[in-house]
Amino acid sequence: MLSRLLAVIVVLCGMGVPGSAEDAPAALGKDEGVAAMHKAVGFFREEVSAEGGYLWRYSADLARREGEGKAHASTVWVQPPGTP
């Protein structure tokens, strides 16, 4: 029994850990990182914002938008004192 348990442990240790550094994408260089940030900001400005305003939560496909409740594509939430 003990030898079987040790065999299982040895096999599992050899498999690696899911989500380990081996699976991570290579680090971006400075220029690539800046380009990725510009792309992300462009997406939020062009696809997510409503006239420059935002809500609290969006579904991945942008079909659901929520602030303090359900909202439409043209709705933004103003939270004083910071937003104005």
C-alpha positions, 0 to 999 in steps of 0.5 A, a space after each residue: 500500500 505504501 509503495 503504491 502511494 509513493 508511486 502515485 506521488 512520484 508520478 504526480 510530482 513529475 507532471 508539473 503544476 498547472 498554471 506554473 511559470 512554464 505555462 506563462 507567456 513570455 514577458 513583453 518588452 517595453 515597446 510591446 507592453 506600451 503597444 498592448 496598453 494602447 490597444 487596451 485603452 483604444 478598446 475601452 474608449 471605442 467599444 466600452 465607453 458611452 460618450 467617455 463614461 463607464 459603468 461598474 461591470 460589463 459582461 465579456 461580450 458587452 451584452 450586460 452592463 451594470 452600474 448600481 443596477 442594469 443599464 443600457 449601452 448609452 448609460 454611464 454612472 456618476 459617483 461624486 465627488 470623484 467622477 464629475 
